[in-house]
């Protein structure tokens, strides 16, 4: 799903209890706390992840680098998370983001963006921060060139001891994007 840049006040939902609560998530009960953490992370400059052996980054900071996309030949192949690759899904591979991280990826050449979920490890080339599915590549408009500079803004980041941490992308996410990120992260991080 391609997303425009929503207004900063779009994620001001003040409750996570009752039927509107993301199931299985451990986000703070007050979304204002989420926004405080996210806005602090969003104000920091993006980082460029290290090489192939870089540690997993649970910080939620934005990352900058290049994105490429999976070949259709990977369809139904097992990803590092154990799930099968679906070229029509919103999945991505990252060397440093934990499995289950939901992030907004923005193409810095054209401003187009998409929401992805990290389910695989890669890309193998230095300078690349993500490999994305062909569906996401289409949303970002990179299929012709194959590579583009991007900023990756995590929305929800699974933590080592369980639970989720809001990332820099949560500062500009809609309440629906926050809910969806919490649900997806809780499902995949299990």
C-alpha positions as CSV (number, residue, x, y, z in Angstrom):
1,X,0.0,0.0,0.0
2,X,1.6,3.2,-1.1
3,X,1.3,6.0,1.5
4,X,1.4,9.7,1.3
5,X,2.9,11.7,4.1
6,X,0.1,12.0,6.6
7,X,-0.1,15.0,8.9
8,X,1.8,14.7,12.2
9,X,-1.4,14.7,14.2
10,X,-2.8,11.7,12.4
11,X,-1.6,9.2,15.0
12,X,-3.3,10.7,18.1
13,X,-5.4,7.7,19.1
14,X,-5.3,7.8,22.9
15,X,-6.3,4.2,23.8
16,X,-5.3,0.7,23.1
17,X,-8.0,-1.0,25.2
18,X,-11.3,-2.5,24.1
19,X,-12.1,-3.7,20.6
20,X,-9.8,-1.2,18.9
21,X,-6.7,-2.5,20.7
22,X,-4.1,-4.3,18.5
23,X,-4.4,-8.0,19.5
24,X,-1.3,-9.6,20.8
25,X,0.7,-6.4,21.0
26,X,2.4,-4.9,24.0
27,X,2.5,-1.2,22.8
28,X,2.1,1.2,25.7
29,X,-1.5,1.8,26.8
30,X,-1.2,5.4,25.9
31,X,-0.4,6.3,22.3
32,X,1.0,9.6,23.5
33,X,3.9,7.7,24.9
34,X,4.4,6.0,21.6
35,X,4.4,9.4,19.8
36,X,6.9,10.9,22.3
37,X,9.4,8.0,21.7
38,X,8.8,8.1,17.9
39,X,9.2,11.8,17.6
40,X,12.5,11.7,19.5
41,X,13.7,9.0,17.1
42,X,12.3,10.8,14.1
43,X,14.4,13.9,15.0
44,X,17.6,12.0,14.8
45,X,19.6,11.8,11.6
46,X,19.2,8.4,9.7
47,X,22.0,5.8,10.2
48,X,23.7,3.8,7.5
49,X,23.8,0.1,8.5
50,X,27.2,-1.5,8.5
51,X,28.3,-4.4,6.4
52,X,27.1,-8.0,6.2
53,X,27.9,-8.8,9.8
54,X,26.2,-5.7,11.3
55,X,24.2,-6.5,14.5
56,X,20.4,-6.5,14.7
57,X,19.2,-2.9,15.4
58,X,16.3,-2.7,17.8
59,X,16.6,1.1,18.2
60,X,13.9,2.1,15.8
61,X,16.1,4.8,14.1
62,X,15.7,5.6,10.4
63,X,18.1,4.0,8.0
64,X,19.4,5.3,4.7
65,X,20.8,3.4,1.8
66,X,19.7,1.7,-1.4
67,X,16.8,-0.7,-2.0
68,X,16.6,-3.4,-4.6
69,X,14.0,-6.1,-5.2
70,X,13.7,-9.9,-5.3
71,X,13.6,-11.8,-8.5
72,X,10.4,-13.7,-9.3
73,X,12.6,-16.8,-9.2
74,X,12.4,-16.6,-5.3
75,X,8.6,-17.2,-5.3
76,X,7.7,-19.8,-2.7
77,X,11.3,-20.1,-1.5
78,X,11.7,-20.2,2.3
79,X,12.8,-16.9,3.8
80,X,15.0,-16.7,6.9
81,X,11.9,-16.2,9.1
82,X,10.6,-19.6,7.9
83,X,7.8,-18.2,5.8
84,X,7.5,-18.6,2.1
85,X,8.3,-15.7,-0.2
86,X,5.2,-14.2,-1.9
87,X,6.1,-11.7,-4.6
88,X,2.7,-10.1,-4.1
89,X,3.2,-9.4,-0.4
90,X,4.7,-6.4,1.4
91,X,7.7,-8.3,2.6
92,X,11.3,-7.2,2.8
93,X,14.8,-8.5,3.7
94,X,17.0,-6.5,6.0
95,X,20.5,-7.2,7.4
96,X,19.8,-5.3,10.6
97,X,16.1,-4.9,11.4
98,X,14.5,-7.7,13.5
99,X,12.0,-10.0,11.9
100,X,8.5,-8.6,12.3
101,X,9.6,-5.0,12.0
102,X,7.1,-2.9,10.1
103,X,8.6,0.1,8.3
104,X,7.8,2.8,5.9
105,X,10.2,2.9,2.9
106,X,10.4,6.1,0.9
107,X,12.1,6.4,-2.5
108,X,14.2,9.5,-2.2
109,X,14.2,10.1,-6.0
110,X,10.4,10.3,-6.4
111,X,8.9,10.5,-2.9
112,X,6.8,7.3,-3.4
113,X,6.5,5.1,-0.3
114,X,5.3,1.7,0.9
115,X,4.8,-0.1,4.2
116,X,6.9,-3.4,4.5
117,X,7.4,-6.2,7.0
118,X,10.9,-7.6,7.5
119,X,10.8,-11.4,7.0
120,X,14.2,-12.2,5.5
121,X,17.9,-11.4,5.8
122,X,19.7,-9.6,3.1
123,X,20.6,-7.9,0.8
124,X,24.1,-9.2,0.3
125,X,25.6,-6.1,-1.3
126,X,27.0,-3.3,0.9
127,X,25.1,0.0,0.7
128,X,21.8,-1.8,0.2
129,X,19.5,-1.6,3.2
130,X,16.6,-3.6,1.9
131,X,15.4,-6.1,-0.7
132,X,11.7,-5.8,-1.3
133,X,9.1,-7.9,-3.1
134,X,8.2,-7.1,-6.7
135,X,4.9,-5.7,-5.5
136,X,6.7,-3.1,-3.2
137,X,9.2,-2.4,-6.0
138,X,6.2,-1.4,-8.2
139,X,4.8,0.8,-5.5
140,X,8.2,2.5,-5.1
141,X,8.6,2.8,-8.9
142,X,12.0,1.0,-9.0
143,X,11.3,-1.9,-11.2
144,X,12.9,-0.4,-14.3
145,X,16.1,0.7,-12.7
146,X,16.2,-2.0,-10.1
147,X,17.8,0.1,-7.3
148,X,17.0,3.4,-5.7
149,X,18.1,5.5,-2.7
150,X,15.6,5.2,0.2
151,X,15.0,6.1,3.8
152,X,13.6,3.3,6.0
153,X,11.6,4.5,9.0
154,X,10.6,1.6,11.3
155,X,7.1,1.9,12.7
156,X,7.1,-1.0,15.2
157,X,10.2,-2.9,16.2
158,X,10.0,-6.2,18.1
159,X,12.3,-6.3,21.1
160,X,14.6,-9.1,22.3
161,X,12.7,-9.7,25.5
162,X,9.3,-9.5,23.8
163,X,7.1,-6.5,23.3
164,X,7.4,-3.8,20.7
165,X,9.2,-0.5,20.5
166,X,7.8,2.4,18.4
167,X,10.2,3.5,15.7
168,X,10.9,6.8,14.0
169,X,8.2,6.0,11.4
170,X,5.5,5.9,14.1
171,X,5.8,9.7,14.5
172,X,4.2,10.1,11.0
173,X,2.1,7.0,10.9
174,X,-1.7,7.0,10.9
175,X,-3.5,5.3,13.8
176,X,-4.4,2.5,11.3
177,X,-0.8,2.0,10.3
178,X,0.2,1.8,14.0
179,X,-2.5,-0.8,14.7
180,X,-1.5,-2.9,11.7
181,X,2.2,-2.7,12.5
182,X,1.6,-3.9,16.1
183,X,-0.6,-6.8,14.9
184,X,1.9,-7.9,12.2
185,X,4.9,-7.6,14.5
186,X,3.2,-9.6,17.2
187,X,2.4,-12.4,14.7
188,X,5.8,-12.6,13.0
189,X,8.0,-12.2,16.1
190,X,6.5,-15.3,17.7
